[in-house]
């Protein structure tokens, strides 16, 4: 009986349950839905974290397939980051390996995987942080996407340090009263840039 209790206590010590950081709770809710089990769990053991992180990696795989169009070399590098993160979940101390894989993925998404192993110190060169050796990242926005960006800036602006003088929906209502509903968002954005130049410059 005592041996069973010791074994149970040892198992509890090896699988401690810890609270989920608020930022991670928000991210899981955004990925899986606020009503999902993943979003509702306030505490997790290492085993539960592994299960959740495997699901996150599966979602990342789907997002890459749906959004990233690039050369096969770049794509293989991206998947090497996902693979490294997945392999780390086979280890007991999985967090460092998982973070390494996801950091690799983030850097490669920006263009390349930097390698400064031969650097001997001293002042960094001007192109130290450039990842444009094989490709360059560019974001292109349609008028609809720009409108959605303005909506996001209206909602999250105070949090990220962008304070618009007027919310985008109020501005859009003002524009519709003047121009009607037949003109598109391309015309609206041109009007917005002329009417609210500081707000436009703060976002774009």
Secondary structure as GFF3:
##gff-version 3
##sequence-region A 1 204
A	DSSP	alpha_helix	2	14	.	.	.	ID=ss1
A	DSSP	beta_strand	18	19	.	.	.	ID=ss2
A	DSSP	alpha_helix	22	32	.	.	.	ID=ss3
A	DSSP	alpha_helix	37	40	.	.	.	ID=ss4
A	DSSP	beta_strand	43	44	.	.	.	ID=ss5
A	DSSP	alpha_helix	46	67	.	.	.	ID=ss6
A	DSSP	alpha_helix	72	88	.	.	.	ID=ss7
A	DSSP	alpha_helix	95	109	.	.	.	ID=ss8
A	DSSP	alpha_helix	143	160	.	.	.	ID=ss9
A	DSSP	alpha_helix	168	179	.	.	.	ID=ss10
A	DSSP	alpha_helix	185	195	.	.	.	ID=ss11
A	DSSP	alpha_helix	197	203	.	.	.	ID=ss12
###
